[in-house]
Amino acid sequence: MSEDLQIGISREQGDKQITVMRLSGSLDANTQSELETKAKEAIDGGAEYLFLDMSGVEYLGSAGMRAIHAITNQLSPDDPGMRSDRLKVLNPSPAAGKVFKTLGFDSFIDIHDNVDEAVAAL
Amino acid sequence: MSTRLLPRFKADLGELSRIRDYVTKTATGLGVVPTALDGLRVAVDEAVTNIIVHGYGGPGEITLELSAERGDLVVRLCDKAPAFDSANEAPDELNPDDSRTRPGGFGLYLMKQAMDDITHRPLHPGNELTMIKRNVVDVG
């Protein structure tokens, strides 16, 4: 695993299968596959919903956004490319939030301040 | 006749983090205002990624030069990869529907949004990509 990206994984208690992935470091072309691999493991392991906590992401580039797009499609394989309520982004850092907005991802991926708020929106 | 030694980096995705750190440190030293640093890092990271992935596709070397010219920050990237004109490939606009259904061109679009001017010059062999961000160097 690269030292550039750290991924902490936990599961929320409740009637929905929610996995929270806490990302810190850089999400770029060198690390995007790590996120995709971990997300696939979670989805294959039964996660219905993925929350990406991006408060610790110091750098987010287009490769990271492609990874997020790919995860969205994995969560909703019957609706590739469509809006997915199964992926939520939590508390992105200012740099990450700016990239989200510039590429228009904020129009089809919900961004919340914390886990409780995202759970309440399901 | 003098010869300038420019910083050289391996064309390897594992170098991206080090290159972004170099950009931050050098731009700060040149007097670039802090609010411009995020965009600058994004533009250089995306340009270097393009050179590595679409240019070389294998081993290679990239030189990276940052300079301050009358309040503007000038970034010059040179490689010896086959010609690749990212400056003209970059889309002017990105429709959110395109982002949702057809992910592509994100990196070039981010470069164009972050910088004021991007030009490509073939070097035979190789490429020179010059990116300018205007009025971000504190000359006071």
Interface residues (C-beta under 8 A of the other chain):
Chain A: S2 D4 S26 D28 A29 N30 Y59 G61 S62 A63 M65 R66 H69 G81 M82 R83 P94 A95 K98 V99 T102 L103 G104 F105 S107 F108
Chain B: L13 G14 L16 S17 R20 D38 R41 V42 D45 E46 T49 I52 V53 L94 N95 P96 S99 R100 T101 R102 P103 F106 G107 Y109 L110 Q113
